[in-house]
Amino acid sequence: MATAAAGAVPRDVHPARIAMALCIGVLCWWGGQHLPFLPNARPDAACRLLFVTGFTTACWLLAAMPIAATSLLPLALLPLLGVQSTAEMTRGYGDPILWLFGGGFVLAQAVERCGLHRRLALRVVGALGPYPGRLVLGFFLAATCVSMWINNTAVALLLLPIGSVLVQRTQALGSLSPRAQANFAAGILCAIAYGASIGGIGSPIGTAPNAIFFAAHEPLVQQGARPVSFLLWVLAFAPFALLLATAASFAITRVALPLPRARLQHGDELLQEARQLTAWSKAEVRTALLFGLAVLAWMTRGDLQLGSGDVLHGWAHWLVPAGERDRYILDGSVAVLVAILAFLIPAGTPDGRRLCDWETARTMPFDLLLLLGGGIAMADAFGPTGVSAAFGELMRPLIGALHPALLLFVLVVTITMLSEIASNTAVATLLLPILRDGAIAAKIDPLVLMLPAVVAASFGFMLPIATPPNTIVFSSRQMTFGQMARAGIVVDLLAALLIVPVLWWWALPILGVDPQQLGGKR
């Protein structure tokens, strides 16, 4: 796997690939000239933004230059091209989500430092058996189920050390051929990232776009529309999340990253290691408690809407004034506080070391933090320049002109593509009001367009910048851009194909919408 890991982080420059990326950027600029911009948009700046977005994304995909250098392109080019000021761009590179990553990486390093990840990985093998496909499915379902109730970024940070050590053990034992080993490593990491994103769809608190949906739908509820309760949402979308996770696991292990179906060679040695695990060390116990504290703090930070106007307040409610909690206390604050505790808490070993130290923490992937910052900075420019609204306008003529089932599919594919390069939160924030008002104008129930849009905003599986879980697993250096893109496009297409029938025959009827009645309003 060393060869694949080295290929995942190119350290040289490829002029031919840079030229190809420039051509892709020019094509994006040309395509931007044909978008239906609104009067208050900035078409020239939008076209330049699309050029930089296409150029930067192509450099990432083609490995044309080191990741850190590519990630700084938006900071250098967008101010020079008059799209965003340097001060505006640097806000993306200092976004609160990056502190969640940084603190989470320190916590994950503490897990690795004490060996807790090895214990948990062997427990997984002992429970599921030494079969590659079964292990990928197990990580998919674990990430999906946990992510319904916990921040998807935290889920990825929790499972990454466990998956990484399992990959390292199979490599050390020579259980698979080099190609199968590379596919197994990428499959486990994709299961963690994709499962964390998919699980967020299953509950109202699973991911930020879901909260944005409820905010956009609230004015309709005040006007007499039927509310979408917590329970109805779970009934409508939790089964879809489990279905998609299971189907995605088979699609990845059979199509995108084929794995042998036979039992792992030396699998009995892994099972024997699992049976011979010693008692928990003090460092493992303290690290597990610290991680549990972080998870509990993430779960209970915000308020929980219980329906019928009832609210279960989180701990942040009691620390800062009402209306200020989302500005003062974010998940990144929790991650940083827990990271500080990891530097302070003794590991309980004779040498007096702590759960984590700076020599260990300084090895965190800072270039991946730049990658995420560059993606956020570009996404933040989509709104002010009018690019996101223009994509929304592309959908407006289709509302009422196509059969609803076909419209759902087009909508899902379009938003999935947009969420690959733009923040899923930004996509949901900008498009949900447009789709709501457009559906009302076309005499279509707004839920028909808003629900597929908010679900599709969580799809984005191709690129490391598409979602925070993607960035986290890519930081392990155990997979390449090509592997993630190959697996991601398969899961993107699978998700788009599955969500339409699920909405038509399951989710919409549960939420009180009659698809057959909508089928006549074309």
ZISUL-V180591 format. One record per residue. N is the residue number from 1. RES is the residue in one letter. SS is DSSP state (H for helix, E for strand, C for the rest). OMEGA is omega in degrees with one decimal (999 if undefined). Layout:
BEGIN
N & RES & SS & OMEGA
N & RES & SS & OMEGA
END
This chain:
BEGIN
1 & M & C & -177.8
2 & A & H & -179.9
3 & T & H & 179.8
4 & A & H & -179.0
5 & A & H & 178.8
6 & A & H & 179.5
7 & G & H & -178.0
8 & A & H & -176.6
9 & V & C & -177.8
10 & P & C & -178.1
11 & R & C & 179.2
12 & D & C & -176.3
13 & V & C & -179.3
14 & H & C & -176.4
15 & P & H & -178.9
16 & A & H & 179.4
17 & R & H & 176.5
18 & I & H & 178.1
19 & A & H & 178.2
20 & M & H & 178.2
21 & A & H & 176.5
22 & L & H & 177.9
23 & C & H & 177.7
24 & I & H & 177.4
25 & G & H & 178.4
26 & V & H & 177.7
27 & L & H & 177.2
28 & C & H & 177.2
29 & W & H & -179.9
30 & W & H & 178.4
31 & G & H & 179.0
32 & G & H & 179.7
33 & Q & C & -178.1
34 & H & C & 177.3
35 & L & C & -180.0
36 & P & C & -176.8
37 & F & C & 177.2
38 & L & C & -175.7
39 & P & C & -177.0
40 & N & C & 179.9
41 & A & C & 177.5
42 & R & C & -172.7
43 & P & H & -179.1
44 & D & H & 178.7
45 & A & H & 179.8
46 & A & H & 179.1
47 & C & H & 176.8
48 & R & H & 177.0
49 & L & H & 178.8
50 & L & H & 175.5
51 & F & H & -178.7
52 & V & H & 179.3
53 & T & H & 178.9
54 & G & H & -179.6
55 & F & H & -178.2
56 & T & H & -179.0
57 & T & H & 178.4
58 & A & H & 177.0
59 & C & H & 176.3
60 & W & H & -175.8
61 & L & H & -176.6
62 & L & H & -176.3
63 & A & C & -175.6
64 & A & C & 179.1
65 & M & C & 179.9
66 & P & C & -176.0
67 & I & H & -177.7
68 & A & H & 180.0
69 & A & H & 178.2
70 & T & H & -176.4
71 & S & H & 179.3
72 & L & C & 179.9
73 & L & H & 179.2
74 & P & H & -179.7
75 & L & H & -179.5
76 & A & H & -168.7
77 & L & H & -174.7
78 & L & H & 173.5
79 & P & H & 180.0
80 & L & H & -178.5
81 & L & C & 175.8
82 & G & C & -179.6
83 & V & C & 179.3
84 & Q & C & 177.3
85 & S & C & 178.1
86 & T & H & 179.5
87 & A & H & 178.8
88 & E & H & -178.8
89 & M & H & -176.5
90 & T & H & 175.5
91 & R & H & 177.5
92 & G & H & -179.6
93 & Y & H & 175.0
94 & G & C & -177.5
95 & D & C & 179.8
96 & P & H & -179.2
97 & I & H & 178.8
98 & L & H & 177.2
99 & W & H & 173.1
100 & L & H & 177.2
101 & F & H & -176.1
102 & G & H & 177.4
103 & G & H & 178.5
104 & G & H & 177.7
105 & F & H & 178.0
106 & V & H & 179.1
107 & L & H & 178.0
108 & A & H & 177.4
109 & Q & H & 175.8
110 & A & H & 177.1
111 & V & H & 179.6
112 & E & H & -175.0
113 & R & H & -178.8
114 & C & H & 178.5
115 & G & C & -179.3
116 & L & H & -178.4
117 & H & H & 178.8
118 & R & H & 179.3
119 & R & H & -177.7
120 & L & H & 179.4
121 & A & H & 179.3
122 & L & H & 175.3
123 & R & H & 177.7
124 & V & H & 178.9
125 & V & H & 179.4
126 & G & H & -178.8
127 & A & H & -173.4
128 & L & H & -176.4
129 & G & C & -174.8
130 & P & C & 176.5
131 & Y & E & -174.1
132 & P & H & -178.2
133 & G & H & -179.9
134 & R & H & 179.1
135 & L & H & 176.9
136 & V & H & 178.2
137 & L & H & 179.5
138 & G & H & 177.8
139 & F & H & 177.3
140 & F & H & -175.8
141 & L & H & 178.2
142 & A & H & 179.6
143 & A & H & -178.4
144 & T & H & -176.4
145 & C & H & -178.6
146 & V & H & -175.6
147 & S & H & 175.8
148 & M & C & -173.4
149 & W & C & -178.0
150 & I & C & 176.3
151 & N & C & -174.6
152 & N & H & 175.9
153 & T & H & 178.6
154 & A & H & 179.0
155 & V & H & 179.0
156 & A & H & 178.6
157 & L & H & 179.9
158 & L & H & -172.4
159 & L & H & -176.0
160 & L & H & 179.3
161 & P & H & -179.9
162 & I & H & 178.6
163 & G & H & -177.9
164 & S & H & -178.4
165 & V & H & 175.3
166 & L & H & 177.3
167 & V & H & -179.2
168 & Q & H & 179.2
169 & R & H & 178.6
170 & T & H & 177.5
171 & Q & H & -178.8
172 & A & H & -179.7
173 & L & H & -177.6
174 & G & C & -174.3
175 & S & C & -176.3
176 & L & C & 172.8
177 & S & C & -178.3
178 & P & H & -179.7
179 & R & H & 179.3
180 & A & H & 178.1
181 & Q & H & 177.9
182 & A & H & 178.9
183 & N & H & 179.3
184 & F & H & 178.4
185 & A & H & 179.5
186 & A & H & -179.8
187 & G & H & 178.3
188 & I & H & -178.5
189 & L & H & 177.0
190 & C & H & 178.5
191 & A & H & 179.8
192 & I & H & -176.3
193 & A & H & -176.4
194 & Y & H & 178.0
195 & G & H & 178.2
196 & A & H & 179.2
197 & S & H & -178.7
198 & I & H & -179.7
199 & G & H & 178.9
200 & G & H & 179.0
201 & I & H & -168.1
202 & G & H & 178.7
203 & S & C & -179.7
204 & P & C & -178.2
205 & I & C & -173.3
206 & G & C & -176.5
207 & T & C & -174.7
208 & A & H & 178.9
209 & P & H & 177.8
210 & N & H & 178.0
211 & A & H & 178.7
212 & I & H & 176.5
213 & F & H & -178.3
214 & F & H & 177.6
215 & A & H & -179.6
216 & A & H & -178.0
217 & H & H & -176.2
218 & E & H & 177.8
219 & P & H & 178.1
220 & L & H & 177.5
221 & V & H & 178.3
222 & Q & H & 178.3
223 & Q & C & 175.3
224 & G & C & 178.3
225 & A & C & 179.5
226 & R & C & 179.1
227 & P & C & 174.0
228 & V & C & -176.1
229 & S & C & 178.0
230 & F & H & -176.8
231 & L & H & -179.9
232 & L & H & 178.7
233 & W & H & -179.2
234 & V & H & 178.7
235 & L & H & -176.6
236 & A & H & -168.3
237 & F & H & 176.8
238 & A & H & 176.2
239 & P & H & 177.5
240 & F & H & 179.6
241 & A & H & 179.0
242 & L & H & 177.7
243 & L & H & -178.7
244 & L & H & 179.1
245 & A & H & 179.5
246 & T & H & -180.0
247 & A & H & 179.2
248 & A & H & 178.3
249 & S & H & 179.3
250 & F & H & 179.9
251 & A & H & -179.1
252 & I & H & -174.7
253 & T & H & 179.7
254 & R & H & -172.8
255 & V & H & -172.0
256 & A & H & -177.8
257 & L & C & -172.0
258 & P & C & 178.4
259 & L & C & 176.0
260 & P & C & -178.9
261 & R & C & -177.0
262 & A & C & 176.7
263 & R & E & 179.1
264 & L & C & 169.3
265 & Q & C & -177.9
266 & H & C & 178.0
267 & G & H & 178.9
268 & D & H & 178.2
269 & E & H & 176.5
270 & L & H & 178.7
271 & L & H & 178.5
272 & Q & H & 176.5
273 & E & H & 180.0
274 & A & H & -178.8
275 & R & H & -175.1
276 & Q & C & 178.1
277 & L & C & 179.7
278 & T & C & 177.9
279 & A & C & -179.4
280 & W & C & 174.5
281 & S & C & 177.1
282 & K & H & -179.6
283 & A & H & 178.9
284 & E & H & -179.3
285 & V & H & -177.7
286 & R & H & 177.9
287 & T & H & 178.5
288 & A & H & 178.2
289 & L & H & 179.2
290 & L & H & 177.9
291 & F & H & 177.0
292 & G & H & 176.8
293 & L & H & 179.6
294 & A & H & -179.6
295 & V & H & 179.4
296 & L & H & 179.6
297 & A & H & 177.6
298 & W & H & -176.9
299 & M & H & -170.7
300 & T & H & -177.2
301 & R & C & -173.4
302 & G & C & 176.2
303 & D & C & 179.1
304 & L & E & 177.4
305 & Q & E & -176.2
306 & L & E & -175.9
307 & G & E & -179.4
308 & S & C & 177.3
309 & G & C & -179.7
310 & D & E & -178.5
311 & V & E & 172.5
312 & L & E & -173.0
313 & H & C & 173.4
314 & G & C & -175.4
315 & W & H & 178.8
316 & A & H & -179.7
317 & H & H & -173.7
318 & W & H & -176.3
319 & L & C & -176.6
320 & V & C & -177.8
321 & P & C & 177.6
322 & A & C & 179.8
323 & G & C & -178.1
324 & E & C & -171.9
325 & R & H & -177.8
326 & D & H & 178.6
327 & R & H & -175.5
328 & Y & H & -172.0
329 & I & C & 176.3
330 & L & C & -179.3
331 & D & H & 178.2
332 & G & H & 177.7
333 & S & H & 177.6
334 & V & H & -178.4
335 & A & H & 179.9
336 & V & H & 179.0
337 & L & H & 179.4
338 & V & H & 177.5
339 & A & H & 177.6
340 & I & H & 178.2
341 & L & H & 178.0
342 & A & H & 176.9
343 & F & H & -172.8
344 & L & H & -173.0
345 & I & C & 177.0
346 & P & E & 179.4
347 & A & C & 179.8
348 & G & C & 178.9
349 & T & C & -178.3
350 & P & C & -178.0
351 & D & C & 175.7
352 & G & C & -178.9
353 & R & C & 178.2
354 & R & E & 179.2
355 & L & C & 175.5
356 & C & C & 175.3
357 & D & C & -174.4
358 & W & H & 178.3
359 & E & H & 176.0
360 & T & H & -174.6
361 & A & H & -176.2
362 & R & C & 178.2
363 & T & C & 179.7
364 & M & C & -174.6
365 & P & C & -179.0
366 & F & H & 178.5
367 & D & H & 176.8
368 & L & H & 173.5
369 & L & H & 175.2
370 & L & H & 178.7
371 & L & H & 179.1
372 & L & H & 178.5
373 & G & H & 177.8
374 & G & H & 177.3
375 & G & H & 178.9
376 & I & H & -178.8
377 & A & H & 177.7
378 & M & H & -179.2
379 & A & H & -179.9
380 & D & H & -179.9
381 & A & H & -177.2
382 & F & H & -178.5
383 & G & H & -177.0
384 & P & H & -179.4
385 & T & H & 178.8
386 & G & C & -178.1
387 & V & H & -178.6
388 & S & H & 178.1
389 & A & H & 179.1
390 & A & H & 176.3
391 & F & H & 175.7
392 & G & H & 178.6
393 & E & H & 176.7
394 & L & H & -179.1
395 & M & H & -171.8
396 & R & H & 179.5
397 & P & C & -178.1
398 & L & C & -177.7
399 & I & C & -178.6
400 & G & C & -179.1
401 & A & C & -179.2
402 & L & C & 171.9
403 & H & C & -175.8
404 & P & H & -179.2
405 & A & H & 178.2
406 & L & H & 178.4
407 & L & H & 177.9
408 & L & H & -177.8
409 & F & H & 178.5
410 & V & H & -179.8
411 & L & H & -178.4
412 & V & H & -178.9
413 & V & H & -178.5
414 & T & H & -177.4
415 & I & H & 175.5
416 & T & H & 178.8
417 & M & H & -179.8
418 & L & H & -178.1
419 & S & H & 176.3
420 & E & H & -175.4
421 & I & H & 179.6
422 & A & C & 178.7
423 & S & C & 179.6
424 & N & H & 176.3
425 & T & H & 178.7
426 & A & H & 178.9
427 & V & H & -179.9
428 & A & H & -178.1
429 & T & H & -173.8
430 & L & H & -172.0
431 & L & H & -176.3
432 & L & H & 176.2
433 & P & H & 178.9
434 & I & H & -179.5
435 & L & H & 178.4
436 & R & H & -177.0
437 & D & H & 178.4
438 & G & H & 178.5
439 & A & H & 177.8
440 & I & H & 179.4
441 & A & H & -179.4
442 & A & C & 179.3
443 & K & C & 175.1
444 & I & C & 177.3
445 & D & C & -177.6
446 & P & C & 180.0
447 & L & H & -179.0
448 & V & H & 179.8
449 & L & H & -176.3
450 & M & H & -177.8
451 & L & H & 176.6
452 & P & H & 179.9
453 & A & H & -177.2
454 & V & H & 176.8
455 & V & H & -178.1
456 & A & H & 178.1
457 & A & C & 179.5
458 & S & C & -176.4
459 & F & C & 178.5
460 & G & C & -175.2
461 & F & C & -169.9
462 & M & C & -168.4
463 & L & C & 175.6
464 & P & C & -179.6
465 & I & C & -173.3
466 & A & C & 179.8
467 & T & C & 176.0
468 & P & H & 177.1
469 & P & H & 177.0
470 & N & H & -179.7
471 & T & H & -177.8
472 & I & H & -176.9
473 & V & H & 178.1
474 & F & H & -179.5
475 & S & C & -179.1
476 & S & C & -178.7
477 & R & C & -176.8
478 & Q & C & 175.2
479 & M & C & -178.5
480 & T & C & 173.1
481 & F & H & -177.6
482 & G & H & 178.9
483 & Q & H & 179.3
484 & M & H & -179.8
485 & A & H & -178.7
486 & R & H & 177.7
487 & A & H & -176.1
488 & G & H & -178.5
489 & I & H & 176.2
490 & V & H & -179.2
491 & V & H & 175.3
492 & D & H & -179.3
493 & L & H & 179.0
494 & L & H & -179.9
495 & A & H & 179.9
496 & A & H & -179.4
497 & L & H & -177.8
498 & L & H & -171.8
499 & I & H & -177.5
500 & V & H & 177.5
501 & P & H & 177.8
502 & V & H & 177.4
503 & L & H & -171.3
504 & W & H & -173.4
505 & W & H & -176.7
506 & W & H & -169.7
507 & A & H & -177.7
508 & L & H & 175.5
509 & P & H & 178.6
510 & I & H & -178.0
511 & L & C & 173.1
512 & G & C & 178.6
513 & V & C & -179.1
514 & D & C & -178.5
515 & P & H & -179.3
516 & Q & H & 177.5
517 & Q & H & 178.8
518 & L & H & -179.1
519 & G & H & 179.0
520 & G & C & -176.8
521 & K & C & -177.6
522 & R & C & 999
END
